[in-house]
Amino acid sequence: MAQKLNRITFMLREGEDFIPLIALLKATGVVYSGSEAQEVVTAGMVLRNGEVETRKRAKIRSGEVIVFQNYEIEVE
C-alpha cells in the first residue's frame, strides 16, 4: 500500500520570486541541517514536479511541488 504523503504548503516571502531548493528543505523542517539538505539533493532523493532534481541551489518558484521521503511541499 502506498504511503500517505505529509503535505506542506510553503509561502514565498513578499517580493521573492524563488527559494533555493536546499533552503526550502531546511525551512520546512524536512531535514535537520543545510548539509543534510545538500546530501539528499545530490543523492537524487528529491523530486521536483515529478522529476529528480540534483541541483542544490535550483530556484524553486510558486506552483512547484517538491517531494522528499514522505513529504510533499507545495510552493505558493
C-alpha positions in Angstrom: 0.0 0.0 0.0 1.3 3.4 -0.9 2.5 5.7 1.9 0.4 8.8 2.6 2.4 12.0 1.9 2.5 14.7 4.6 1.5 17.9 2.7 3.3 21.2 3.5 2.4 24.5 1.9 5.3 26.9 1.8 4.6 30.6 1.1 7.4 32.6 -0.6 8.2 35.9 1.1 6.7 39.1 -0.2 8.7 40.3 -3.2 10.7 37.0 -3.6 10.3 35.0 -6.9 12.0 31.8 -5.7 13.8 29.9 -2.9 16.9 27.7 -3.4 16.0 24.0 -3.0 18.3 23.3 -0.1 16.9 26.4 1.8 13.3 25.1 1.1 14.1 21.7 2.6 15.6 23.3 5.7 12.9 26.0 6.1 10.1 23.4 6.0 11.9 21.2 8.6 12.0 18.0 6.4 15.8 17.9 7.0 17.7 18.9 10.1 20.5 20.9 8.5 21.8 22.5 5.4 24.4 19.8 5.0 21.8 17.1 5.2 19.7 19.0 2.6 22.8 19.1 0.2 23.4 15.4 0.7 19.8 14.3 -0.1 19.6 16.5 -3.2 23.0 15.3 -4.6 22.0 11.7 -3.9 18.9 12.1 -6.1 16.4 11.7 -3.3 14.3 14.8 -4.1 11.7 15.2 -6.8 10.8 18.5 -8.4 7.5 18.4 -10.3 7.9 14.6 -10.6 11.5 14.7 -11.9 14.7 14.0 -9.9 16.4 17.3 -9.0 20.1 17.2 -8.2 20.9 20.9 -8.3 21.3 22.1 -4.7 20.5 25.7 -5.5 17.8 25.1 -8.0 15.3 28.0 -8.0 12.0 26.7 -6.7 9.2 29.0 -7.8 5.5 29.4 -6.9 3.4 26.5 -8.2 6.1 23.9 -8.0 5.9 20.7 -5.9 8.8 19.1 -4.2 8.7 15.5 -2.8 11.2 14.2 -0.4 10.6 10.9 1.5 7.0 11.1 2.8 6.8 14.9 2.4 5.1 16.8 -0.4 5.9 20.6 -0.4 3.8 22.9 -2.4 5.3 26.3 -3.0 2.9 29.3 -3.3 
